[in-house]
Amino acid sequence: MKKFRQIATLLRNFRKVRNALSTLAGLYSGDSLHNAMGGLTGEETAAAVRWARESGCDIAEIGTLFGMTAREFAAAAGPERKVIAVDNFSWNPFGLPASAHERFTRSILKNEIASGRVSLVKADAADFLKSAPRGLFVFLDGDHRYEAVKNEIATALESGASAIAGHDYGNPLFGVTRAVDETFGKPDETAGMCWIKRL
Ligand SMILES: C[S@@+](CC[C@H](N)C(=O)[O-])C[C@H]1O[C@@H](n2cnc3c(N)ncnc32)[C@H](O)[C@@H]1O
């Protein structure tokens, strides 16, 4: 009986299961963790972390997934600066339900959360940015569609961000490049698919 229930659950979640299988297939066939899971490469992480540290500001990572880059931001930013990791838990490469995704991310970030260096905020990017504190270093890596990114950049600008950066600039699958170029002309700097505009 339990097996039937499990199969019915898998069929009900067909698209998520297919995405999860494609992630696993990528990992088995030798894709990097970055490619398979939608995170940042080593080069991109190093640049994003350097930009965040140089800003001297608290950091908001919009779209934290499992918190891996948030941990890097926290380690680099030092004890006097905070990282706000924001996610609405709408997507993950394993098709986990939102509640399991959130639990998993909280467990990965448990030391940073306990020490007060990271707060994990469950929120939609636009809602968070509307009431974000002034002066944040904002790293955009949530919804990559043109309208969403354009709106997030505009809202981050209104919130008085000190710098806006993000991922997937130059990725032909997404609308990030168009949103960034329309707003800023060009970014100040890029590294891999990461971009930054200092304000
Ligand atoms: C590509 S992953 C982020 C990867 C992460 N920055 C890293 O380096 O490991 C995208 C994440 O953004 C989240 N997301 C998508 N749309 C969002 C939105 N509108 N608001 C908040 N989070 C969002 C998804 O749930 C997912 O966890």
The ligand as an SDF file (V2000), in Angstrom:
LIG
                    3D

 27 29  0  0  0  0  0  0  0  0999 V2000
   19.7010   29.2460   -8.6230 C   0  0  0  0  0  0  0  0  0  0  0  0
   19.0540   29.0520   -7.0140 S   0  0  0  0  0  0  0  0  0  0  0  0
   20.1240   30.0500   -6.0120 C   0  0  0  0  0  0  0  0  0  0  0  0
   21.5280   29.5090   -5.8460 C   0  0  0  0  0  0  0  0  0  0  0  0
   22.2800   30.1250   -4.6890 C   0  0  0  0  0  0  0  0  0  0  0  0
   22.3860   31.5690   -4.8120 N   0  0  0  0  0  0  0  0  0  0  0  0
   23.6740   29.5420   -4.5740 C   0  0  0  0  0  0  0  0  0  0  0  0
   24.6480   30.2170   -4.9570 O   0  0  0  0  0  0  0  0  0  0  0  0
   23.7970   28.3930   -4.1210 O   0  0  0  0  0  0  0  0  0  0  0  0
   17.5770   30.0100   -7.0540 C   0  0  0  0  0  0  0  0  0  0  0  0
   16.8400   30.0910   -5.7260 C   0  0  0  0  0  0  0  0  0  0  0  0
   15.9770   31.2230   -5.7940 O   0  0  0  0  0  0  0  0  0  0  0  0
   14.7500   30.9300   -5.1720 C   0  0  0  0  0  0  0  0  0  0  0  0
   13.7450   31.8390   -5.7550 N   0  0  0  0  0  0  0  0  0  0  0  0
   13.2070   31.8030   -7.0040 C   0  0  0  0  0  0  0  0  0  0  0  0
   12.3520   32.8280   -7.1810 N   0  0  0  0  0  0  0  0  0  0  0  0
   12.3450   33.5370   -6.0110 C   0  0  0  0  0  0  0  0  0  0  0  0
   11.6560   34.7030   -5.5830 C   0  0  0  0  0  0  0  0  0  0  0  0
   10.7970   35.3710   -6.3820 N   0  0  0  0  0  0  0  0  0  0  0  0
   11.8650   35.1480   -4.3220 N   0  0  0  0  0  0  0  0  0  0  0  0
   12.7350   34.4810   -3.4910 C   0  0  0  0  0  0  0  0  0  0  0  0
   13.4230   33.3810   -3.8570 N   0  0  0  0  0  0  0  0  0  0  0  0
   13.2340   32.9070   -5.1100 C   0  0  0  0  0  0  0  0  0  0  0  0
   14.5190   29.4450   -5.4510 C   0  0  0  0  0  0  0  0  0  0  0  0
   13.6490   28.8800   -4.4970 O   0  0  0  0  0  0  0  0  0  0  0  0
   15.9510   28.9020   -5.3910 C   0  0  0  0  0  0  0  0  0  0  0  0
   16.2550   28.4300   -4.1000 O   0  0  0  0  0  0  0  0  0  0  0  0
  1  2  1  0
  2  3  1  0
  2 10  1  0
  3  4  1  0
  4  5  1  0
  5  6  1  0
  5  7  1  0
  7  8  2  0
  7  9  1  0
 10 11  1  0
 11 12  1  0
 11 26  1  0
 12 13  1  0
 13 14  1  0
 13 24  1  0
 14 15  1  0
 14 23  1  0
 15 16  2  0
 16 17  1  0
 17 18  1  0
 17 23  2  0
 18 19  1  0
 18 20  2  0
 20 21  1  0
 21 22  2  0
 22 23  1  0
 24 25  1  0
 24 26  1  0
 26 27  1  0
M  CHG  2   2   1   9  -1
M  END
$$$$
